[in-house]
Amino acid sequence: MAETRTKPRAIDPVWDRITSEAHEAVAKEPLMGGLVHACILHHKTLERALSYRIAAKLCSNEMSMMVLREVANEAYDDDPTLVEAARADLNAVLERDPATLRMLQPILYYKGFQGMQAHRLAHWLWAKGRTDLAYFLQMRCSEVYGIDIHPAARMGKGIMIDHAHSIVIGETAVVGDNVSMLHSVTLGGTGKEEEDRHPKIADEVLIGAGAKVLGNIKVGCCSRIAAGSVVLADVPPATTVAGVPAKVVGTAGCDHPSVSMNQLLGTRGAE
């Protein structure tokens, strides 16, 4: 009888790090054991852990956790770019948020990261024509995380939404790769116009807390939008805009503002 060989587990340094951090967390605080095992250690891959976490947070009396997990698993199995984007988002949070010391933290605790992954699932549903279920996920994200992103909005990889409270992103908005934004940011329209009506944010843009970017305008690559600004016109690449309405007040201050996270006007950020 031929010997049956078990297929070796694929090496995944990111998931190995997360599970190692999970074991350390339980050892340090045993009362966290149930949560950490349910969310991390009971799963073999990052995508299965994410499907569990998102389903556990967004389920309700109207939609069971089991159904949402099945939907999430289907999405991750169908489109590998979803978990690729999640990994990029994890790295972005770890790199840019000084309060984040472990990859474990965003998965367990951060509504910005969790809400972003839930939106990616909603966008997958939207692209499949399953619009009502996509709208349901949008509604639950708004209720649970305080984040309202239309399922049709297109979000790049490496997105870091810090604090994440009161984020609003409209239907035709497009956000590029490696963008960072803080709480109370709006990427919205300017009225009741239809068709293409929301902002287009290029790669590596930093959007400060409370900034409002309104209308079908372009925000250029590697630019900064100061906190509290209202942006109503195109923003040139590698510049800083501030004010109400926002105007160009200088250069971006560094080559990669979304990574440096330097929001002080008139200073050069660390690269």
N, C-alpha and C positions, 0 to 999 in steps of 0.2 A: 504493500500500500504506500502510495507516494506521500511524502511528508508535506504537511500543509504549513506554508510559511506566512507569518503575519507581515503585512505590508508595513515597512518602517514609517514612523510618523515624520511628516515633513518638518524641517527645522524652521521655526518662526521666532526670531529673536524678540520681536515686539511682544508676542503673546507670552513667551517664556518670561520676559521681564515683568509683565503684568501679573502673572500667576505667582512669581517669586515675591513680588510686593504684597500680594494678597496673603500669602502664608505669613509673611512678616507682620502684617497688620493684625492678623488673628492671634499670633503669638503675643503681640504687645497688648492687645485689647480683646480678650476672649469673648466679651459681650457682643463683639461685632461678628462673631463666627457665623451666625445664621445668615446675616445679610451677605457677607463676603462669599460664603459657600454658594448661596443661591445665585448671586450675580456673576461670580467669576469661576470658582473652583469646581462647580458642577458641569462646566462646559469645556469642550475640547478646542474650540477656536474662538477668535475674537468676534466673528460675525454671529455665532450662536449666543455669545454673551450679550452682544448688543441687541439682538432680537428679544432676548429675555428681558433686559433692562427697559427697553422702550415699551414693550408690551405691558410690563408690570406697572409702569408709570402712567400709561395712557388708557388702560382698560377702565371700564365703567360698568354700571348696571345695564347700559345700552349695548356694550360690545365687550365680549369676554376676553380675558388675557389669552386664552388658547387660540382664539380666532386671530388676534393680532400677532401672536407669535408665528402662526402659520403663514400669515401674509408677509411678515418680515423675512422669514426663512426662504419663502418663495422668491422674494426680491433679491436677497443676497445670492441665492443659487443661480438666478437668472442673469444677474449683472455684477460681475466681479469688481467693477469700478466703484461700486457703492462702498465696499470695505476698503478699497484703496484710498478713497476720499476720507473715510473715517480715520485711517492711519495718518494721513497727512494732517487732518484736523487735530489729532492727538499730539503729534509732534509740534504743531503750531502753538498749542496751549502750553506745552511743556517748555518750549523755547522762549515764549514771549511773556508769560505770566510769572512774575517772581514768586508768587504764592504757591505755585504748582511745583512740587518736588518729586512727584511720582506720577507715572502714567495711570495708576489706579484711580487717582482723584477725579479726573473728568468723567470716567465711566460711572463712578458711584455717586458723585456729588454735584457736578456742574450742569446747571440747566442750559447754559449756552451750548456746550458740547452735545448734550443729549437732545436738545431741541433741534440742533443742526442735523443730527442723524435721523431724527423723526421726519424732518422736512425732506431729506433725501429719499426716504421711503415714500412719502406723499408725492414727490415729483415723479418717482418711478411709476406709481399708480396712475398719475395724470397722463404720463406718456403712453400708458397701456389703455387709455380710454376709460379707466375705472374712476371717474371723477367724483362720484358721491363718496366713496371710501376715502379718496384723497381729501375732500372737504372735511370729512369726519376727523381725520388726523390733524388737519389744520386747526379745527375747532378745539380739539383736546390739547394741542400744543399751547394754544392761547390760554386755555383754562388752567393748565397744569404748570406751564413754564413761563407764562406771561410773554410769549414770543408769537407774533402773528406774521407768518410768511406764507404768501399765496403758493399753492402747490405748483403753479406754472412757472414761478420765478426760477431762474437758472443761477445756481451757486457753484463756484469753482471749488478747488481743493485747497487745503491749508487755511481754512477759515477759522479765525479766532474771534469769538463774541464774548467779551469780558463782562461779567456781571449779568448781562443779557436781559435785564428787566425792560419791558416796554419796547422791544424791537418790532418794527413794522416794515415789511418789505412787500411791495405790490406785485401784481400779476405779471407785468412785462419787464420787471427789473432784471438786470443781468449783473452778476458780481463775479469778478475774475478770480484768479488764483492768489493765494497768500495775502488776502485782505484781512485787516483787523478793524473791528469796530467795538465801541463801548456801549453802555446802556442808553436807552431812550433815543436810539437812532431811528429815523424814518427815511425810507426810500420810497417816496410816494408820488402821486399825481398832483395836478394843480386845480382840478375841478372835475367835471363830469364827462370829460372827453373820453372817447373810446379808442380802440386800436392800441398802437404802441405809445405808451404814455408815462413810462417810469424810467428812472435813471439807469445808465450803463456805467458801472464802476470797473475800471481797468485793474490790472494786476498790481499788487503790493501797495494798495492805498490804505491810509490810516484815517478812520473817521472817528472824531472825538465824541464824547458823551453829549447827548442831547442835540446833535446836529440833524438838520432836516435838509434832505436833498430832494428837490421836487421837480417833476416834469421829465420829458424825454430829452435829457441832457447827458453829456459825457464828462466823466471825471477821469482825467488822464493818469497814466501809469506813474506810480511812485509819488503821488501827490498826498498832501495832508489837508484835512478839513478840521478846523479848530472847533473845540467844544462850543455848543450853543449856536453855531452858525446856521444860517438859512441860505442854501445854495440854489439859485434859480437860473444860472447860466453855466455853460461849459467851463470846466476847470482844466487849464493846460497841464501837461505832464510835468512832474518834478517841481511843483509849486506848492505853496501854502496859501489857503484862502481862509478868511475869517470875517465875521461880522454879519449884520442883518440889514440889507442883503450882503452876502459874502463877496469879498473882493480879494484879489491877489495881494498879499502882504509881503511876499518874499519867496525864496526858494524852499524846497522841501526840507532842507537842513541836513539831509543825509541821503545816501544812495538807496536805502531800503527802509523807509519810514514805518511800514507795517511791522517790521521786525524789531527795529529800535524802540518803538512805542514812545518816542520822545514827543511830548505834546506842548512843550514850552516854545512860545514864539520868540524868534530872534536868537535861537541857540542852535548849535550843530549837534545832532544826535549821534550816539555811538553806532557804528556800523556793525 
